[in-house]
């Protein structure tokens, strides 16, 4: 799935998911490392999971990539749907979604500015992004489904604190993170339109994180990084010969194309995830005996 072929759809989808994700963020209490904000995969697309609306009522917002629709469903049986069309600009999507929330008695105030994107345009003013191909969105979602399956297998090898497999809408990357149990120095920040408090919370503890990012060129990359990066980390073997340490990104990367075309894609990706985690754990001096379990046969 070459990035250049679906770049317009990707840019639109990032902004649509940011609007939806910000609704969840505005209505939920802070959970460690912003785990109250991501989206999750479903058999039909993406979901916020349940969002509270006070005692007795909750709701969820779901992207349905089979029906090309966005659904809002509340626990009292009320619901509403927006069509995901190729002609809806970000400004129109924002207005329609906020209006539908109001109609359902779910009025929500959000900070209407994209995060992690340079030259961000407020949602209600963005008449530029709006090209959306439903077929490309479905292909991307199916890619995520397969990646999550392997990430979940990788998660079974760790018994310490670890995140769910979740989609962070800042860059539309699917990720999961392991923690050593130790604190970390304040993150220096640097992400566009993200205040220091955002990065401080996200990186408050020593970690090894991995995921898939549909960025750059080609078909995107699987990635793995450590924070704080321990001495000698970048010199550790990353597993498959197609993987390498990217100095600009500050992380190990494995091209998606290399995984897609491998005789055994699962084994290649698991090898990358395991080797790069071990690079962080070995160089960082993690207490591995208490954090790991043997891989399943």
C-alpha positions in Angstrom: 0.0 0.0 0.0 2.3 2.8 -1.2 1.9 5.9 0.8 2.1 8.1 -2.3 -1.0 6.4 -3.7 -3.2 7.2 -0.7 -1.6 10.3 0.8 -4.7 12.5 0.4 -6.9 9.9 2.0 -4.4 9.4 4.8 -4.2 13.2 5.5 -8.0 13.5 5.6 -8.4 10.4 7.8 -5.8 11.6 10.3 -7.8 14.8 10.8 -11.1 13.0 11.1 -9.7 10.6 13.7 -8.2 13.6 15.6 -11.6 15.2 15.9 -13.2 12.0 17.1 -10.3 11.3 19.4 -10.5 14.7 20.9 -14.1 14.0 21.9 -12.9 11.1 23.9 -10.1 13.1 25.4 -12.4 15.9 26.5 -14.8 13.5 28.2 -12.5 11.1 30.0 -10.1 11.4 33.0 -6.4 11.2 32.3 -5.1 7.7 32.3 -1.4 6.9 32.4 0.5 8.1 29.3 -2.7 9.4 27.7 -4.2 5.9 27.4 -7.6 7.5 27.7 -7.3 9.1 24.2 -6.5 6.4 21.5 -8.8 4.5 19.2 -9.1 0.7 18.9 -9.7 -1.7 16.1 -13.0 -3.4 15.6 -14.3 -6.0 13.1 -15.6 -3.1 11.0 -13.2 -0.2 11.6 -12.2 1.9 14.6 -13.9 2.8 17.9 -13.4 5.2 20.8 -14.8 2.5 23.1 -17.4 3.6 25.7 -17.3 7.2 26.7 -19.2 8.3 29.8 -21.9 10.9 29.7 -22.7 11.0 33.4 -24.5 8.4 35.4 -26.7 6.1 33.5 -25.5 6.9 30.0 -22.4 6.3 27.8 -21.7 6.3 24.1 -19.1 5.3 21.5 -18.1 6.8 18.2 -17.2 4.2 15.5 -15.7 4.4 12.1 -17.4 1.7 10.0 -15.2 1.2 6.9 -17.5 -1.5 5.5 -20.5 0.9 5.5 -18.4 4.0 4.8 -20.0 5.7 7.8 -19.4 7.2 11.2 -21.7 6.0 13.9 -22.5 7.4 17.3 -24.3 4.9 19.5 -25.5 5.6 23.1 -26.3 3.0 25.8 -29.9 4.3 26.0 -30.6 3.2 22.4 -30.2 6.6 20.7 -27.9 6.7 17.7 -26.9 8.8 14.7 -24.8 8.2 11.5 -22.7 10.3 9.2 -21.7 9.2 5.7 -17.9 9.1 5.1 -17.8 10.6 1.6 -15.1 11.7 -0.8 -16.5 15.3 -0.9 -16.6 16.1 2.8 -13.9 18.6 3.9 -12.5 18.5 7.4 -14.5 21.7 8.2 -17.7 20.0 7.0 -16.9 16.8 8.9 -16.3 18.8 12.1 -19.5 20.8 11.7 -21.6 17.7 11.0 -20.1 15.6 13.9 -20.5 18.4 16.4 -24.0 19.0 15.2 -24.9 15.3 15.5 -23.5 15.2 19.1 -25.7 18.1 19.9 -28.7 16.4 18.4 -28.1 13.4 20.6 -27.7 15.5 23.8 -23.9 14.9 23.8 -22.6 18.4 23.3 -18.8 18.3 23.7 -16.3 21.2 23.6 -12.8 20.3 22.2 -9.7 22.2 21.3 -10.3 22.4 17.5 -6.7 22.4 16.4 -4.8 19.4 15.1 -1.8 18.1 17.0 1.5 16.6 15.9 1.1 18.3 12.5 3.1 21.3 11.2 1.1 24.2 9.8 -2.0 23.1 11.6 -5.3 24.7 10.4 -8.2 24.8 12.9 -10.8 22.1 12.0 -13.6 24.5 11.3 -11.4 26.4 8.9 -9.9 23.5 7.0 -11.5 23.5 3.5 -8.3 22.0 2.0 -8.3 18.4 3.2 -11.3 16.4 2.1 -10.2 13.9 -0.5 -11.2 10.5 0.8 -11.2 7.1 -1.0 -13.2 4.6 1.1 -11.4 1.7 -0.6 -8.0 3.0 0.5 -9.3 3.5 4.0 -10.5 -0.1 4.1 -7.1 -1.4 2.9 -5.3 0.6 5.6 -7.7 -0.8 8.3 -7.1 -4.4 7.0 -3.3 -3.7 7.3 -3.8 -2.6 10.9 -5.8 -5.7 11.7 -3.0 -7.9 10.6 -0.4 -5.8 12.4 -2.5 -5.9 15.6 -2.6 -9.7 15.4 1.2 -10.0 15.5 1.5 -7.2 18.2 -0.9 -9.1 20.4 1.3 -12.3 20.0 4.3 -10.2 21.0 2.5 -8.8 24.1 2.0 -12.4 25.5 5.8 -12.5 26.1 5.7 -9.7 28.7 4.1 -9.7 32.2 5.2 -6.2 33.3 3.3 -3.0 32.7 2.4 -2.7 29.0 -0.1 -0.7 27.0 -3.0 -2.0 24.9 -2.5 -2.2 21.2 -4.1 1.2 20.2 -4.2 3.7 17.4 -2.8 7.1 18.3 -4.5 9.7 16.1 -1.7 12.2 16.3 0.2 10.4 13.5 -2.2 7.5 12.8 0.2 4.9 14.2 -0.7 1.6 15.8 1.4 1.1 18.8 2.1 -0.9 22.0 4.5 0.0 24.7 6.4 -1.9 27.4 7.7 -0.3 30.7 10.7 -1.3 32.8 9.0 0.1 36.0 11.5 2.9 36.5 10.9 6.6 36.0 12.3 8.7 33.1 13.8 12.2 32.8 11.4 14.9 31.4 11.0 14.5 27.7 12.5 17.4 25.7 9.3 17.7 23.5 9.4 18.9 20.0 6.2 17.5 18.4 4.2 20.3 16.6 1.3 21.7 18.5 1.9 19.6 21.6 2.7 21.4 24.8 5.5 20.1 27.1 2.9 18.5 29.5 1.8 16.2 26.7 5.2 14.7 26.1 6.0 14.7 29.9 3.0 12.5 30.6 3.5 10.2 27.6 7.2 9.6 28.5 7.1 9.8 32.2 8.5 6.3 32.6 11.3 4.3 30.9 9.9 2.4 28.0 10.3 0.4 24.8 7.7 1.1 22.2 6.9 -0.4 18.8 4.3 0.1 16.2 3.4 0.7 12.5 3.4 4.2 11.1 2.0 5.0 7.6 4.5 7.7 7.0 7.4 8.6 4.9 7.3 7.1 1.4 7.0 3.5 0.1 4.5 1.6 2.3 5.3 3.0 5.8 7.4 1.3 8.4 7.2 -0.8 11.5 9.3 1.0 14.2 10.7 0.5 17.6 12.4 2.9 20.0 13.4 3.4 23.6 13.1 6.3 25.9 15.4 7.3 27.4 17.6 5.7 24.8 20.4 3.8 26.7 24.0 3.9 25.6 24.8 1.5 22.8 21.2 1.0 21.9 21.5 2.0 18.3 24.4 -0.4 17.8 22.4 -3.5 18.9 21.2 -6.0 16.2 17.6 -5.2 15.1 16.8 -8.7 14.0 15.9 -9.0 10.3 18.6 -7.9 7.8 16.1 -5.4 6.2 15.8 -3.5 9.6 18.1 -0.6 10.5 18.5 2.3 13.0 17.2 5.5 11.4 19.2 8.4 12.8 16.7 11.1 11.7 13.8 9.3 13.4 15.8 8.1 16.3 14.4 4.6 16.1 14.8 1.2 14.5 12.7 0.8 11.4 11.6 -2.2 9.3 9.9 -1.4 5.9 6.3 -2.7 5.7 7.1 -4.0 2.2 9.8 -6.3 3.6 7.2 -7.8 5.9 4.5 -8.0 3.3 6.7 -9.8 0.8 8.5 -12.2 3.3 7.9 -15.9 3.1 6.8 -15.8 6.8 5.6 -12.2 7.5 4.7 -13.0 11.1 8.1 -14.5 12.0 9.9 -11.6 10.4 7.9 -9.0 12.3 8.1 -10.9 15.6 11.9 -11.1 15.1 12.1 -7.4 14.7 9.9 -6.6 17.7 11.8 -9.1 20.0 15.3 -8.0 19.0 14.6 -4.3 19.3 12.9 -4.8 22.7 15.9 -6.8 23.8 18.2 -3.9 22.7 16.4 -1.6 25.1 16.1 -4.1 27.9 19.8 -5.3 27.7 21.3 -1.9 27.3 19.0 -0.3 29.8 19.5 -3.0 32.4 15.8 -3.9 32.8 15.0 -6.6 35.4 14.0 -9.1 32.7 13.5 -12.1 34.9 10.5 -10.4 36.6 9.1 -8.9 33.4 9.2 -11.7 30.8 7.7 -15.1 30.1 8.9 -17.6 27.4 7.4 -17.2 23.9 4.6 -19.7 23.2 5.8 -22.8 21.2 
